[in-house]
């Protein structure tokens, strides 16, 4: 395996390391990472592996069947000439500065270059690090299944994301309090190996700004530009501004994709924001079942709903403000940074309307589009309406039969009997507006349907689906993990053999733990 991997470590060679090598919880100074050795597990077992990601790093399915593969990707063996490490970063959590955070349960093994692309290979749940605080650095099977499936599902939906290579059992039991209600229980321990070009986060830069360590901050920003934003040129004050603009644009594009598919991250803390604009850290995430701008999947956020679906674009800007504050010392003046931040809302509005037009099959722009789109969003929230089914079904709508619109999307309504009276009247009026707007388009109904179905997925990883796979896995049955993995590789295809997954959330899952709201418990 090692002979086939083109290991080209950079971060732990080019950036300053923590001089202390003992694995003790501590405040780390003037360092971007700390060396750490993964914890050996009792009885590692590979449950699933992504063939696509094996290929992306230069390995084969046969390589994944070897003992060394399982041992390395569960932390039981460290490849020679590699030096695993945990990264140092800080962050704002729910709007408050939390100080040093860091990789508390993630350990970076090495970096691989293959087909002109860099992949950092990381284990999640492989033991404690200097950043684990009071935690054990481990992960359980339920959260690991969710991260493994979601990483790959998001990629195939076209959403920028970290990736997942493998899902393994550790053979250890891990104590967790799922609902933080004082009832901990032992669960199966698991490890996900996840990959990305880099796992640097907004908080990676914030930590040095907070400590007024401009030297290490500059070293890290220069490294980021030199290795991950090479096209920007040599680091300078001007380059730092372009760097920030690029991060802003990537972050905005990522969140627009979230809104397009109805994904809610759940924990948009600055330490969970990738500097590359990738979706990172799949904790209490969820997809909208009923279309609701106020929904959050995070029990911790239940009261204030800071990270609700409808706030994600605004939180993206708030987080970018924090990043701008962090890199400001390298630039020395705020005017240009403020101009970029002040332009965010205009960009966001334009991109959002463009995205919503694509969901409605509108290829041209008119002045009435905003009213049509926002009018639809208001009506969608009058009664519980499944977002995924609604937009997928809408491609069947005919502008020649506007009064048949409700029939076209009726499977999206959770309680059809509620679509009466004033609500029914509003729907009929909207469908008539939509029909009139479609007539202004030049494309054929078939072309419109194809384009709509290319941006409106038929299948997403609903929480109840992941929970079913988790329940089966807890019984030692892992077939459903693979079924969902295969299904979600082609989310825009009809896949009639998987039609059973194109349904609304079942009623039994409405309030079931793991199917509605989730905690940050690993």
C-alpha positions as CSV (number, residue, x, y, z in Angstrom):
1,X,0.0,0.0,0.0
2,X,2.7,2.5,1.0
3,X,4.6,1.9,-2.3
4,X,1.5,2.8,-4.3
5,X,0.7,5.9,-2.4
6,X,2.5,9.1,-3.5
7,X,2.8,10.6,-0.1
8,X,3.8,14.2,-0.2
9,X,3.4,15.8,3.2
10,X,3.4,19.6,3.2
11,X,1.5,21.1,6.1
12,X,3.4,19.3,8.8
13,X,6.7,20.1,7.0
14,X,6.1,23.7,5.9
15,X,4.3,25.0,9.0
16,X,5.5,25.4,12.6
17,X,4.9,22.4,14.9
18,X,4.1,22.3,18.5
19,X,7.5,21.5,20.2
20,X,5.8,19.5,23.0
21,X,5.2,15.9,21.8
22,X,3.4,14.5,24.9
23,X,-0.3,13.9,24.2
24,X,-1.6,16.1,27.0
25,X,-4.4,18.6,26.9
26,X,-2.9,22.0,26.7
27,X,-2.9,25.5,25.2
28,X,-0.6,25.4,22.1
29,X,1.4,28.4,21.2
30,X,3.0,29.6,17.9
31,X,2.2,26.3,16.2
32,X,-0.3,25.2,13.5
33,X,-0.4,21.6,14.7
34,X,0.8,19.0,17.2
35,X,2.2,15.6,16.5
36,X,0.0,12.8,17.8
37,X,-0.3,9.0,17.4
38,X,-3.7,7.4,16.8
39,X,-5.0,5.1,19.5
40,X,-4.8,1.4,18.7
41,X,-8.3,-0.2,18.6
42,X,-9.5,-3.5,20.0
43,X,-10.7,-5.2,16.9
44,X,-10.8,-3.1,13.7
45,X,-13.2,-4.1,11.0
46,X,-13.8,-2.4,7.6
47,X,-17.5,-1.9,7.0
48,X,-17.5,0.0,3.7
49,X,-15.1,1.7,1.3
50,X,-15.6,4.2,-1.5
51,X,-14.2,2.8,-4.7
52,X,-14.1,6.3,-6.2
53,X,-12.0,7.7,-3.4
54,X,-9.6,4.7,-3.6
55,X,-9.0,5.5,-7.2
56,X,-8.6,9.2,-6.4
57,X,-5.6,8.4,-4.2
58,X,-4.1,5.7,-6.4
59,X,-5.4,2.6,-4.7
60,X,-7.6,-0.3,-5.9
61,X,-10.4,-2.3,-4.4
62,X,-7.9,-5.1,-3.8
63,X,-5.7,-2.8,-1.8
64,X,-8.6,-2.1,0.5
65,X,-8.9,-5.8,1.3
66,X,-5.4,-5.9,2.8
67,X,-4.7,-5.9,6.5
68,X,-2.4,-2.9,6.2
69,X,-5.2,-0.9,4.7
70,X,-7.6,-1.6,7.6
71,X,-4.8,-1.1,10.1
72,X,-3.7,2.3,8.7
73,X,-7.3,3.6,8.3
74,X,-8.2,2.6,11.9
75,X,-5.1,4.0,13.5
76,X,-3.5,0.7,14.3
77,X,-0.5,1.2,12.0
78,X,1.4,4.4,11.1
79,X,3.1,4.2,7.7
80,X,6.9,4.6,7.8
81,X,8.2,8.2,7.2
82,X,4.8,9.7,8.0
83,X,4.1,11.9,11.1
84,X,0.4,12.1,12.1
85,X,-0.8,15.3,13.6
86,X,-3.8,17.2,14.9
87,X,-4.4,20.8,13.7
88,X,-4.7,23.8,16.0
89,X,-7.5,26.3,15.5
90,X,-10.0,28.4,17.4
91,X,-13.4,29.6,16.5
92,X,-16.7,31.3,17.3
93,X,-19.3,28.9,18.5
94,X,-22.9,30.1,18.3
95,X,-21.6,33.6,18.0
96,X,-19.2,33.5,21.0
97,X,-15.4,33.3,20.8
98,X,-14.4,29.9,22.3
99,X,-10.7,30.3,22.2
100,X,-8.5,27.3,21.3
101,X,-10.5,24.3,19.9
102,X,-8.4,22.2,17.4
103,X,-8.7,18.7,16.2
104,X,-10.2,17.1,19.3
105,X,-11.0,13.8,17.6
106,X,-9.4,14.1,14.1
107,X,-5.9,13.0,13.3
108,X,-4.3,13.8,9.9
109,X,-2.2,10.8,8.7
110,X,-0.5,12.1,5.6
111,X,-1.0,13.9,2.3
112,X,-1.2,12.1,-1.1
113,X,-0.7,13.5,-4.5
114,X,-2.4,11.7,-7.4
115,X,-3.5,12.9,-10.8
116,X,-2.3,16.4,-10.0
117,X,-4.5,16.7,-6.9
118,X,-3.6,16.8,-3.3
119,X,-5.5,14.8,-0.7
120,X,-5.0,15.1,3.0
121,X,-6.1,11.8,4.6
122,X,-7.6,12.2,8.1
123,X,-9.1,9.8,10.7
124,X,-12.1,10.9,12.7
125,X,-12.6,9.1,16.0
126,X,-9.0,7.7,16.3
127,X,-8.3,8.9,19.8
128,X,-7.5,11.9,22.0
129,X,-5.2,14.8,21.0
130,X,-3.9,17.9,22.8
131,X,-7.1,19.6,21.6
132,X,-9.6,17.1,23.0
133,X,-10.2,19.1,26.2
134,X,-12.2,16.7,28.4
135,X,-13.3,14.4,25.6
136,X,-12.0,11.0,24.6
137,X,-11.3,11.8,20.9
138,X,-13.4,8.8,19.8
139,X,-16.5,8.5,17.6
140,X,-19.5,6.2,17.6
141,X,-21.0,4.2,14.7
142,X,-24.2,6.3,14.3
143,X,-22.4,9.6,13.7
144,X,-19.7,7.9,11.6
145,X,-22.4,6.3,9.3
146,X,-24.0,9.8,8.9
147,X,-20.7,11.4,8.0
148,X,-19.6,8.7,5.7
149,X,-22.8,8.6,3.7
150,X,-23.4,12.3,3.7
151,X,-19.9,13.3,2.5
152,X,-20.3,11.2,-0.6
153,X,-24.0,12.1,-1.1
154,X,-23.2,15.8,-1.1
155,X,-20.4,15.3,-3.7
156,X,-22.7,13.6,-6.1
157,X,-25.3,16.3,-5.5
158,X,-22.7,18.7,-6.8
159,X,-22.1,20.4,-3.4
160,X,-18.5,21.3,-2.5
161,X,-17.5,18.9,0.3
162,X,-14.9,16.9,2.1
163,X,-15.0,13.3,1.0
164,X,-15.0,9.9,2.8
165,X,-12.8,7.0,2.0
166,X,-13.8,4.3,4.5
167,X,-16.0,3.4,7.4
168,X,-14.7,1.0,10.1
169,X,-15.7,-0.4,13.4
170,X,-13.0,0.0,16.1
171,X,-14.2,-2.9,18.2
172,X,-14.3,-0.7,21.2
173,X,-17.3,0.5,23.2
174,X,-17.7,4.3,23.5
175,X,-19.7,6.0,26.2
176,X,-22.0,8.8,24.9
177,X,-25.0,10.8,26.2
178,X,-27.0,11.2,23.0
179,X,-29.4,13.8,24.1
180,X,-27.2,15.4,26.8
181,X,-29.9,14.5,29.4
182,X,-27.8,12.6,31.9
183,X,-28.4,9.2,30.4
184,X,-25.1,8.0,28.9
185,X,-24.8,4.6,27.3
186,X,-22.2,2.5,25.6
187,X,-22.2,2.4,21.8
188,X,-20.2,0.8,19.0
189,X,-17.0,2.8,18.3
190,X,-16.2,3.6,14.7
191,X,-13.7,5.6,12.6
192,X,-14.3,7.4,9.3
193,X,-11.3,8.2,7.1
194,X,-12.1,11.5,5.4
195,X,-10.2,13.4,2.7
196,X,-9.9,16.9,1.4
197,X,-7.4,19.0,-0.4
198,X,-6.9,20.7,3.0
199,X,-8.8,20.7,6.3
200,X,-7.8,24.3,7.1
201,X,-10.7,26.3,8.6
202,X,-11.6,30.0,9.3
203,X,-10.6,29.2,12.9
204,X,-7.1,28.2,11.8
205,X,-6.4,31.8,11.1
206,X,-8.5,33.3,13.9
207,X,-6.5,31.6,16.6
208,X,-3.3,33.5,15.7
209,X,-5.1,36.8,15.3
210,X,-6.7,36.3,18.8
211,X,-3.2,35.7,20.2
212,X,-1.8,38.6,18.3
213,X,0.7,36.2,16.7
214,X,1.1,38.0,13.4
215,X,4.2,36.0,12.5
216,X,2.5,32.6,12.6
217,X,-0.6,34.1,11.0
218,X,1.4,35.3,8.0
219,X,3.2,32.0,7.7
220,X,-0.1,30.2,7.6
221,X,-1.8,32.6,5.1
222,X,1.3,32.5,2.8
223,X,1.3,28.7,3.0
224,X,-2.4,28.6,2.1
225,X,-1.9,30.8,-0.9
226,X,1.2,29.0,-2.1
227,X,-0.3,25.5,-1.9
228,X,-4.1,26.0,-2.3
229,X,-4.5,29.3,-4.2
230,X,-1.5,29.1,-6.4
231,X,-3.2,31.1,-9.2
232,X,-3.3,34.2,-7.0
233,X,0.5,34.7,-7.3
234,X,3.1,35.5,-4.7
235,X,1.7,36.5,-1.3
236,X,1.5,40.2,-0.7
237,X,-1.1,42.7,0.7
238,X,-2.8,42.8,-2.6
239,X,-2.8,39.0,-2.8
240,X,-4.3,38.7,0.7
241,X,-7.3,40.8,-0.5
242,X,-7.8,38.6,-3.6
243,X,-7.4,35.6,-1.3
244,X,-10.2,36.8,0.9
245,X,-12.4,37.6,-2.1
246,X,-11.9,34.1,-3.4
247,X,-12.7,32.5,0.0
248,X,-15.8,34.7,0.1
249,X,-17.0,33.6,-3.3
250,X,-16.4,29.9,-2.6
251,X,-18.2,30.1,0.7
252,X,-21.2,31.8,-0.9
253,X,-21.3,29.3,-3.7
254,X,-21.2,26.5,-1.2
255,X,-24.1,27.9,0.8
256,X,-26.2,28.5,-2.4
257,X,-25.8,24.8,-3.1
258,X,-27.0,24.0,0.4
259,X,-30.1,26.1,-0.2
260,X,-30.6,24.5,-3.6
261,X,-30.9,21.0,-2.2
262,X,-32.4,21.9,1.1
263,X,-29.4,21.0,3.3
264,X,-29.0,22.5,6.7
265,X,-25.5,22.2,8.2
266,X,-26.7,22.7,11.8
267,X,-23.3,24.0,13.3
268,X,-22.0,26.9,11.2
269,X,-19.4,27.8,13.8
270,X,-16.3,29.4,12.3
271,X,-14.2,26.4,13.2
272,X,-16.6,24.4,10.9
273,X,-16.0,26.7,7.9
274,X,-13.5,25.4,5.4
275,X,-11.1,27.9,3.9
276,X,-11.6,26.1,0.6
277,X,-15.4,26.5,0.6
278,X,-16.0,22.8,1.3
279,X,-18.8,21.5,3.5
280,X,-17.0,20.2,6.5
281,X,-17.9,18.5,9.8
282,X,-21.1,16.6,9.4
283,X,-22.6,16.6,12.8
284,X,-26.3,17.4,13.4
285,X,-27.1,18.2,9.8
286,X,-30.4,17.5,8.0
287,X,-32.4,17.9,4.8
288,X,-35.6,19.8,4.9
289,X,-38.6,17.5,5.1
290,X,-41.3,20.2,5.2
291,X,-40.1,23.4,3.6
292,X,-39.4,25.7,6.5
293,X,-36.9,28.6,6.7
294,X,-37.0,28.3,10.5
295,X,-35.9,24.7,10.8
296,X,-32.6,23.6,12.4
297,X,-31.6,20.0,13.0
298,X,-29.5,20.9,16.0
299,X,-31.0,20.3,19.5
300,X,-28.4,22.7,20.9
301,X,-29.7,25.4,18.6
302,X,-33.4,24.7,19.3
303,X,-34.1,27.8,21.3
304,X,-32.5,30.5,19.2
305,X,-32.2,28.8,15.8
306,X,-29.1,30.7,14.9
307,X,-28.2,28.1,12.2
308,X,-31.7,27.6,10.7
309,X,-32.1,27.0,7.0
310,X,-33.2,30.5,6.2
311,X,-30.3,32.1,8.0
312,X,-27.4,30.2,6.4
313,X,-26.5,32.8,3.9
314,X,-26.5,35.5,6.6
315,X,-24.4,33.4,8.9
316,X,-21.9,32.8,6.0
317,X,-21.4,36.6,6.0
318,X,-21.0,36.8,9.7
319,X,-18.4,34.1,9.6
320,X,-16.6,35.9,6.8
321,X,-16.5,39.1,8.9
322,X,-14.6,37.1,11.5
323,X,-12.2,35.8,8.9
324,X,-11.6,39.3,7.7
325,X,-10.9,40.5,11.2
326,X,-8.4,37.7,11.5
327,X,-6.4,38.5,8.4
328,X,-6.7,42.3,8.8
329,X,-3.3,42.6,10.6
330,X,-1.6,41.4,7.4
331,X,-3.3,44.0,5.3
332,X,-3.3,47.0,7.7
333,X,-6.4,48.8,6.4
334,X,-10.0,47.8,6.3
335,X,-11.5,49.8,3.4
336,X,-11.1,47.1,0.8
337,X,-12.1,44.2,3.1
338,X,-15.2,46.2,4.1
339,X,-16.0,46.7,0.4
340,X,-15.9,43.0,-0.3
341,X,-18.0,42.2,2.7
342,X,-20.5,45.0,1.9
343,X,-20.9,43.5,-1.6
344,X,-21.8,40.1,-0.2
345,X,-25.6,40.6,0.0
346,X,-25.9,41.8,-3.6
347,X,-23.9,38.8,-4.8
348,X,-25.9,36.5,-2.6
349,X,-29.2,37.9,-3.8
350,X,-28.2,37.5,-7.4
351,X,-26.9,34.0,-7.0
352,X,-29.9,33.0,-5.0
353,X,-32.3,34.2,-7.6
354,X,-30.3,32.5,-10.3
355,X,-30.4,29.3,-8.4
356,X,-34.1,29.5,-7.8
357,X,-34.7,30.2,-11.4
358,X,-32.9,27.0,-12.3
359,X,-35.1,25.1,-9.9
360,X,-38.2,26.5,-11.6
361,X,-36.8,25.8,-15.1
362,X,-36.5,29.5,-16.0
363,X,-33.6,30.0,-18.4
364,X,-34.1,33.8,-18.9
365,X,-34.5,36.7,-16.5
366,X,-37.5,39.0,-16.0
367,X,-38.3,41.7,-13.4
368,X,-41.2,39.6,-12.0
369,X,-39.0,36.6,-11.1
370,X,-38.2,37.7,-7.6
371,X,-41.9,38.1,-6.8
372,X,-42.7,34.7,-8.3
373,X,-39.9,33.0,-6.3
374,X,-40.6,34.7,-2.9
375,X,-44.3,34.2,-3.4
376,X,-43.7,30.5,-3.8
377,X,-41.5,30.4,-0.7
378,X,-44.3,31.9,1.4
379,X,-47.0,29.5,0.1
380,X,-44.7,26.5,0.6
381,X,-44.6,27.3,4.4
382,X,-48.4,27.6,4.8
383,X,-48.8,23.9,5.2
384,X,-46.1,21.2,5.6
385,X,-44.7,20.5,2.1
386,X,-41.8,18.3,1.3
387,X,-39.1,20.3,-0.5
388,X,-37.5,17.5,-2.4
389,X,-40.7,16.0,-3.7
390,X,-42.2,19.3,-4.5
391,X,-39.4,20.6,-6.8
392,X,-38.8,17.2,-8.4
393,X,-42.5,16.9,-9.2
394,X,-42.8,20.4,-10.5
395,X,-40.9,19.4,-13.7
396,X,-44.1,17.6,-14.7
397,X,-46.1,20.9,-14.6
398,X,-47.7,22.0,-17.9
399,X,-48.2,25.7,-18.6
400,X,-51.3,24.7,-20.6
401,X,-53.0,23.3,-17.5
402,X,-52.2,25.7,-14.6
403,X,-55.2,24.5,-12.5
404,X,-53.8,21.0,-12.5
405,X,-50.7,22.3,-10.6
406,X,-51.8,21.1,-7.2
407,X,-52.4,17.6,-8.6
408,X,-48.9,17.6,-10.1
409,X,-47.3,18.2,-6.7
410,X,-49.9,16.7,-4.4
411,X,-47.5,13.9,-3.2
412,X,-45.4,16.7,-1.6
413,X,-48.1,17.7,0.9
414,X,-48.0,15.9,4.2
415,X,-51.7,16.6,4.9
416,X,-53.6,17.1,1.6
417,X,-56.8,18.0,3.4
418,X,-55.0,21.3,4.5
419,X,-54.7,22.4,0.9
420,X,-58.2,24.0,0.9
421,X,-59.8,27.4,1.2
422,X,-57.4,30.3,1.2
423,X,-54.3,28.1,0.9
424,X,-55.7,26.4,-2.2
425,X,-56.6,29.7,-3.7
426,X,-53.1,31.0,-3.2
427,X,-51.7,27.9,-4.8
428,X,-53.9,28.2,-7.8
429,X,-53.0,31.9,-8.3
430,X,-49.3,31.0,-8.0
431,X,-49.5,28.2,-10.6
432,X,-51.3,30.6,-13.0
433,X,-48.5,33.1,-12.6
434,X,-45.9,30.3,-13.1
435,X,-47.7,29.1,-16.2
436,X,-47.7,32.6,-17.6
437,X,-44.0,33.0,-16.9
438,X,-43.2,29.6,-18.5
439,X,-44.9,30.7,-21.7
440,X,-42.3,33.5,-22.0
441,X,-39.6,30.9,-22.1
442,X,-38.3,29.6,-25.4
443,X,-37.3,26.1,-24.3
444,X,-39.6,23.1,-24.8
445,X,-41.3,21.4,-21.9
446,X,-39.0,18.4,-22.3
447,X,-35.9,20.6,-22.2
448,X,-37.2,22.4,-19.2
449,X,-37.9,19.1,-17.4
450,X,-34.4,17.8,-18.1
451,X,-32.8,21.0,-16.8
452,X,-35.0,21.1,-13.7
453,X,-34.3,17.4,-12.9
454,X,-30.6,18.2,-13.2
455,X,-30.7,20.6,-10.3
456,X,-33.6,19.2,-8.2
457,X,-32.5,15.9,-6.8
458,X,-34.9,13.0,-6.6
459,X,-33.0,11.4,-3.7
460,X,-31.3,13.0,-0.7
461,X,-30.1,11.5,2.6
462,X,-33.1,12.1,4.8
463,X,-32.4,11.7,8.4
464,X,-34.8,8.8,8.8
465,X,-33.0,7.0,6.0
466,X,-29.6,7.3,7.8
467,X,-31.3,6.3,11.0
468,X,-32.6,3.1,9.4
469,X,-29.1,2.2,8.3
470,X,-27.8,3.0,11.8
471,X,-30.4,0.8,13.5
472,X,-29.5,-2.1,11.1
473,X,-25.8,-1.6,11.7
474,X,-26.3,-1.7,15.5
475,X,-27.7,-5.2,14.9
476,X,-24.7,-6.1,12.9
477,X,-26.4,-5.7,9.5
478,X,-24.6,-3.4,7.1
479,X,-26.3,-4.0,3.8
480,X,-28.5,-0.8,4.0
481,X,-25.3,1.3,4.3
482,X,-24.3,0.1,0.9
483,X,-27.8,0.4,-0.6
484,X,-28.0,4.1,0.4
485,X,-24.4,4.6,-0.7
486,X,-25.2,3.3,-4.2
487,X,-28.5,5.2,-4.3
488,X,-27.0,8.5,-3.5
489,X,-24.3,8.2,-6.1
490,X,-27.0,9.1,-8.7
491,X,-29.4,11.4,-6.9
492,X,-30.7,13.1,-10.0
493,X,-31.5,9.8,-11.8
494,X,-34.9,8.2,-11.7
495,X,-33.6,4.9,-10.4
496,X,-37.0,3.1,-10.3
497,X,-35.5,0.2,-8.4
498,X,-35.1,2.6,-5.5
499,X,-38.5,4.3,-5.8
500,X,-39.3,3.4,-2.2
501,X,-36.9,6.2,-1.1
502,X,-38.8,8.9,-3.0
503,X,-41.3,9.4,-0.3
504,X,-42.0,11.9,2.5
505,X,-40.6,11.3,6.0
506,X,-42.8,8.6,7.6
507,X,-44.9,9.7,10.6
508,X,-43.0,7.4,13.0
509,X,-39.8,9.4,12.3
510,X,-41.3,12.8,13.0
511,X,-40.1,13.0,16.6
512,X,-37.8,9.9,16.7
513,X,-34.2,10.6,18.0
514,X,-31.9,10.8,15.0
515,X,-34.7,11.4,12.5
516,X,-35.8,14.9,13.5
517,X,-33.3,16.9,15.5
518,X,-29.9,15.7,16.5
519,X,-27.2,16.6,19.1
520,X,-23.5,17.2,18.5
521,X,-22.8,14.0,20.3
522,X,-20.3,11.9,18.4
